[in-house]
Every structure is written in C-alpha cells, then in structure tokens.
C-alpha cells in the first residue's frame, strides 16, 4: 500500500488507510482515508476479488484530479 500518493491536504503518506467493505448484496466499496487529517478519496464500487478491489481503490486515489491553478 505504500505506492500511494501523499494526502493532497496534509501531505501525509504513512497515515493513509485503505478501507474495503462488502455490502449485503455482495458489492464491494473501497476508499482511501488519511488518518492524520480525515481526507477521504472517492468511493470505488465493484464485484471483484478483494485484492482487485484494493488495486482499484489505490488507482482511484492515485489518479484523482490534479489541483489546477488559475495562473
């Protein structure tokens, strides 16, 4: 899990936690949350093996929209 970009708000990298849960209808939900500042990435949904869901969640965190400046 250490291949994640740092938190876009506080810059923390070691406090990132991946959460994956399965709902009653067998749909997985996954997200990355910063345990330092509470920032949370988008929730990813899927019906796949847990390791694939973790990869999808990591991808969603790392490929989030970049901050754009008004320069």
C-alpha positions as CSV (number, residue, x, y, z in Angstrom):
1,X,0.0,0.0,0.0
2,X,3.0,2.3,0.2
3,X,2.7,3.1,-3.6
4,X,0.1,5.7,-2.8
5,X,0.4,9.5,-3.5
6,X,0.5,11.6,-0.3
7,X,-2.6,13.2,1.0
8,X,-3.5,16.2,-1.1
9,X,-4.4,18.2,2.0
10,X,-1.8,17.5,4.7
11,X,0.9,15.7,2.6
12,X,0.9,12.7,4.9
13,X,1.8,9.4,3.3
14,X,2.3,7.0,6.3
15,X,-1.2,7.7,7.7
16,X,-3.2,6.5,4.7
17,X,-5.6,3.6,5.3
18,X,-7.4,1.6,2.7
19,X,-10.9,0.5,3.7
20,X,-12.8,-2.2,1.7
21,X,-16.2,-3.4,2.8
22,X,-18.8,-5.7,1.2
23,X,-22.4,-4.8,1.3
24,X,-25.3,-7.3,1.8
25,X,-25.8,-7.6,-1.9
26,X,-22.1,-8.6,-2.4
27,X,-20.9,-5.3,-3.8
28,X,-17.6,-4.1,-2.5
29,X,-16.9,-0.5,-1.6
30,X,-13.4,0.8,-1.2
31,X,-11.7,4.1,-0.4
32,X,-8.5,5.6,1.0
33,X,-8.7,7.7,4.1
34,X,-6.0,9.9,5.7
35,X,-5.8,9.1,9.4
36,X,-4.0,12.4,10.0
37,X,-6.5,15.0,8.6
38,X,-9.5,12.9,7.8
39,X,-9.4,13.4,4.0
40,X,-11.1,10.6,2.1
41,X,-10.8,9.7,-1.5
42,X,-13.7,8.8,-3.8
43,X,-15.5,5.5,-3.1
44,X,-14.9,2.8,-5.7
45,X,-17.5,0.1,-6.2
46,X,-17.1,-3.3,-7.7
47,X,-17.8,-7.0,-7.6
48,X,-14.4,-8.5,-7.8
49,X,-11.9,-10.4,-5.6
50,X,-10.6,-8.3,-2.6
51,X,-7.1,-7.9,-4.0
52,X,-8.5,-6.4,-7.2
53,X,-10.8,-4.1,-5.2
54,X,-7.8,-2.9,-3.2
55,X,-5.9,-2.2,-6.5
56,X,-9.0,-0.3,-7.9
57,X,-9.1,1.8,-4.7
58,X,-5.4,2.6,-4.9
59,X,-5.8,3.5,-8.6
60,X,-8.7,5.9,-7.7
61,X,-6.6,7.6,-5.1
62,X,-3.5,8.0,-7.2
63,X,-5.4,9.1,-10.4
64,X,-7.5,11.7,-8.6
65,X,-7.9,15.0,-10.4
66,X,-4.9,17.3,-10.0
67,X,-5.3,20.7,-8.5
68,X,-5.4,23.3,-11.2
69,X,-4.1,26.8,-10.7
70,X,-5.7,29.9,-12.2
71,X,-2.4,31.2,-13.5
